Amino acid sequence: MQRLPNLTWLRTFEAAARFLNFTEAGRELGLTQTAVSQHMKALESALGCRLFTRKARGLDLTDLGKAYLPTVRQALSDIGRTTTSLFGPTAKQTIVVKLPISTAALWLAPLLPDFARAHPKINIRMVSNIWADSTLGEDVDVEIRLGHGDWPDAQALKVSTEAIVPVTASRSASQIRGPEDLDAGPLIHILGHDDNWRRYFAAAGIESDGTGHRFAVDTSIAALELVEAGGGHACVVARFAECAVRAGRAVAIVGEPVEFPQAHYLMRPATARRPRPEAALFEDWLLARFAEVAGASG
């Protein structure tokens, strides 16, 4: 018969191992420091080994504790995730999702009603930023960033491969026969994506000095609005351009996609904090949406 320790003790072990502090673990679990200590003594007695080394100013995991922790953490996460997926949360839960403003408005927002229908007890509070900042917010449950994946403050899991495409107003699309017509301008420049046009023209074998820039904006949302109004051509992430076309915006893609060095990343705290079951469920759903796009483009 398999040897299965008390689930409550395992949950306490995971929290204590994460904080390396019985008082902090108890605060998260709603237990006293004494109760946490008793749980750990009981678990160690049941296993017949020490999981922690007690020190004057804190705790350290023993080698066996370090080896045991990943399996315990994964098992608790799987139980919570499956329970929420099959039975839903016990009450309305709100998760905070943070991602770049253009990804939020152009790509994710139209998809969220599908998630809401499938999981009516989970509310989404979506917050956005123009550029990826350097801090993974304490009050953020799920964070997506667009960039190179080189943020020192957290672990980054690549979830997409992106490309860029040129777009112009639908009414002007017939006038664009090739990259040379785009180079004649006017070009819309997106701050933070400074080399999009240079990259696109270089792929087409055209040397462009960029003097055709008439407007500079700070989001792809503003760039697409300006394109639709007849302000010129923009070179944007293909995912955003395709969403705009599907939404019936008066813009047209007028060139082949060109590889883009940035990608979307799912951020994870460097402390390996276990996500709440509702957040883990949303992460799974989000990863599936990114995978659908990748499969369609492949």
C-alpha positions in Angstrom: 0.0 0.0 0.0 1.3 3.4 -0.9 2.5 5.7 1.9 0.4 8.9 1.8 1.0 11.5 4.5 -1.8 13.7 5.9 -2.8 16.3 3.2 -3.0 19.1 5.7 0.5 18.5 6.8 1.7 18.5 3.2 -0.1 21.9 2.6 1.6 23.3 5.7 5.0 21.9 4.6 4.6 23.6 1.2 3.9 27.0 2.8 6.6 26.6 5.4 9.1 25.7 2.7 8.1 28.7 0.5 8.5 31.2 3.4 11.1 29.4 5.4 9.3 30.8 8.3 6.6 29.1 10.4 5.0 32.4 11.4 4.6 33.6 7.8 3.3 30.2 6.7 0.8 30.2 9.5 -0.4 33.7 8.6 -1.2 32.5 5.0 -2.9 29.3 6.2 -4.8 30.8 9.1 -2.8 28.8 11.7 -0.7 29.8 14.7 3.0 29.4 14.6 2.7 26.6 17.1 0.2 24.7 14.9 2.6 25.0 11.9 5.4 23.6 14.1 3.3 20.8 15.3 2.2 19.9 11.7 5.9 19.7 10.7 6.9 17.6 13.6 4.1 15.2 12.9 5.0 15.0 9.2 8.7 14.5 10.0 7.7 11.7 12.4 5.5 10.0 9.8 8.3 10.2 7.2 11.1 9.3 9.6 13.3 12.1 8.6 14.0 15.8 9.1 12.6 18.2 6.4 13.9 21.4 8.0 17.0 22.5 9.8 15.9 25.0 12.5 18.2 28.0 12.9 18.1 30.9 15.3 16.9 33.3 12.6 14.9 31.0 10.3 14.7 27.7 8.6 16.6 25.8 5.9 15.3 22.8 4.0 17.3 19.6 4.4 18.5 17.8 1.3 15.5 15.4 1.6 13.2 18.4 2.2 14.5 20.0 -1.1 14.0 16.8 -3.0 10.4 16.3 -1.6 9.2 19.8 -2.1 8.7 19.9 -6.0 6.5 16.8 -5.9 4.4 18.1 -3.0 4.0 21.4 -4.7 3.0 19.9 -8.0 0.6 17.5 -6.3 -1.2 20.3 -4.4 -1.4 22.4 -7.5 -2.8 19.5 -9.6 -5.5 18.8 -6.9 -6.5 22.5 -6.7 -6.5 23.0 -10.4 -8.6 19.9 -11.1 -11.0 20.6 -8.3 -11.6 24.1 -9.6 -11.9 22.9 -13.2 -14.4 20.2 -12.4 -16.4 21.7 -9.7 -15.7 25.4 -9.9 -14.6 27.7 -7.0 -16.7 27.6 -3.9 -17.7 31.2 -4.4 -17.0 34.0 -6.9 -13.3 34.5 -7.2 -11.5 37.4 -8.8 -8.1 37.1 -10.5 -5.9 40.0 -11.6 -4.4 39.6 -15.1 -1.7 42.0 -16.2 -0.5 42.3 -19.8 0.6 44.8 -22.4 -2.1 47.2 -23.4 -2.2 46.2 -27.1 -2.2 42.5 -26.3 -5.1 43.2 -23.8 -7.2 45.3 -26.1 -6.6 43.8 -29.5 -6.1 40.1 -28.7 -7.3 39.0 -25.3 -10.4 41.1 -24.7 -12.4 39.5 -27.6 -11.5 36.0 -26.2 -12.5 36.6 -22.6 -16.3 36.1 -23.0 -15.5 32.4 -23.9 -13.6 32.0 -20.6 -16.4 33.7 -18.7 -19.0 31.3 -20.2 -16.9 28.3 -19.3 -16.1 29.5 -15.8 -18.9 31.7 -14.5 -17.6 31.8 -11.0 -14.3 33.4 -11.9 -14.1 37.1 -12.4 -11.3 38.8 -14.4 -9.8 42.1 -13.5 -7.5 43.0 -16.4 -4.8 45.7 -15.9 -2.4 46.8 -18.6 0.8 48.7 -19.2 2.4 50.1 -22.3 5.8 48.6 -21.7 6.9 45.7 -19.6 8.0 46.9 -16.2 10.6 45.4 -14.0 8.4 44.3 -11.1 6.1 41.3 -10.9 3.3 42.9 -8.8 2.3 41.2 -5.5 -1.4 41.7 -6.4 -1.1 40.2 -9.9 -2.2 36.6 -10.3 -1.3 36.1 -14.0 1.1 38.3 -16.0 2.0 38.3 -19.7 4.8 40.4 -21.1 6.0 41.1 -24.6 9.7 41.3 -25.0 12.9 39.3 -25.2 12.4 37.2 -22.1 15.4 38.7 -20.3 13.8 40.1 -17.1 15.9 39.5 -14.0 13.1 39.7 -11.5 11.1 36.6 -12.5 11.1 33.4 -14.5 9.7 33.8 -18.1 8.0 31.0 -20.0 7.8 31.7 -23.7 4.2 31.2 -25.0 4.3 32.6 -28.5 6.3 33.3 -31.6 5.5 36.6 -33.2 5.9 38.2 -36.6 5.3 41.8 -38.0 3.3 42.8 -41.0 2.6 46.1 -42.8 -0.9 47.5 -42.6 -2.7 50.4 -44.4 -6.2 51.7 -44.7 -8.5 49.3 -46.6 -9.4 52.0 -49.1 -5.7 52.5 -49.9 -4.7 48.8 -50.0 -5.0 48.5 -53.8 -2.4 51.2 -54.2 0.2 49.1 -52.4 1.8 46.7 -54.9 5.0 46.1 -52.9 7.4 47.2 -50.2 8.6 50.1 -52.4 5.1 51.7 -52.3 5.2 51.5 -48.5 8.6 53.1 -48.3 7.2 56.1 -50.1 5.3 56.7 -46.8 3.8 58.2 -44.9 5.0 55.8 -42.2 3.7 55.5 -38.6 6.4 54.8 -36.0 5.5 52.8 -32.8 7.7 53.7 -29.8 9.2 50.6 -28.2 9.1 48.9 -31.6 11.7 51.2 -33.1 13.1 48.9 -35.7 9.9 47.4 -37.1 10.1 49.3 -40.4 13.8 48.8 -40.8 13.4 45.1 -40.1 10.6 44.8 -42.7 12.4 46.7 -45.4 15.6 44.8 -44.8 13.8 41.5 -45.3 12.5 42.9 -48.6 16.0 43.9 -49.6 15.3 47.6 -49.4 17.5 50.2 -47.7 15.3 52.7 -46.0 16.5 55.7 -44.1 13.2 56.0 -42.2 12.6 59.6 -43.3 9.1 58.7 -44.3 8.0 58.7 -40.6 5.2 61.3 -40.1 3.7 60.1 -36.8 5.0 58.4 -33.7 2.7 56.8 -31.3 3.2 54.7 -28.2 0.9 51.7 -28.8 -0.2 49.5 -31.6 -3.8 50.5 -30.7 -3.1 54.1 -31.6 -1.1 53.0 -34.7 -4.1 51.0 -36.0 -6.5 53.9 -35.3 -4.3 56.2 -37.2 -4.0 53.8 -40.1 -7.8 53.4 -40.3 -8.1 57.2 -40.3 -5.8 57.4 -43.4 -2.7 58.7 -41.5 -0.3 56.3 -43.2 1.1 52.8 -43.0 2.1 51.0 -39.8 4.2 47.9 -39.2 2.6 46.0 -36.3 2.7 42.6 -34.7 0.8 40.2 -37.0 -1.4 38.9 -34.2 -2.7 42.5 -33.6 -3.2 43.2 -37.3 -5.2 39.9 -37.8 -7.4 40.7 -34.8 -8.2 44.1 -36.2 -9.1 42.7 -39.6 -11.3 40.0 -38.0 -13.0 42.7 -35.9 -14.0 44.5 -39.1 -11.7 47.4 -38.8 -11.0 49.3 -42.0 -7.4 48.2 -42.2 -5.7 45.7 -44.5 -2.5 43.7 -44.3 -0.4 44.5 -47.4 2.7 42.4 -47.1 4.1 39.1 -46.0 5.0 38.5 -42.3 8.5 39.1 -41.2 10.1 37.4 -38.2 10.0 39.4 -35.0 12.5 38.9 -32.2 10.1 39.6 -29.4 7.5 37.1 -28.0 4.9 36.9 -25.3 6.0 35.4 -22.0 4.1 34.1 -19.0 5.8 35.4 -16.0 6.4 33.4 -12.8 7.8 34.9 -9.5 11.4 34.0 -8.8 10.2 32.6 -5.4 8.2 29.9 -7.2 5.0 31.0 -5.5 2.3 28.5 -6.2 -0.6 30.1 -8.2 -4.1 30.0 -6.8 -6.2 27.3 -8.4 -8.3 29.9 -10.3 -5.2 31.6 -11.6 -3.7 28.3 -12.7 -6.9 27.4 -14.5 -6.8 30.8 -16.3 -3.1 30.2 -17.2 -4.0 26.8 -18.8 -6.8 28.5 -20.8 -4.5 31.3 -21.9 -1.7 29.0 -23.0 -4.3 27.0 -25.0 -5.3 30.2 -26.8 -1.7 31.0 -27.7 -1.2 27.4 -28.9 -4.3 27.6 -31.1 -2.8 30.6 -32.9 0.5 28.9 -33.3 -1.1 25.8 -34.7 -3.2 27.8 -37.1 -0.2 29.7 -38.4 1.9 26.5 -38.7 
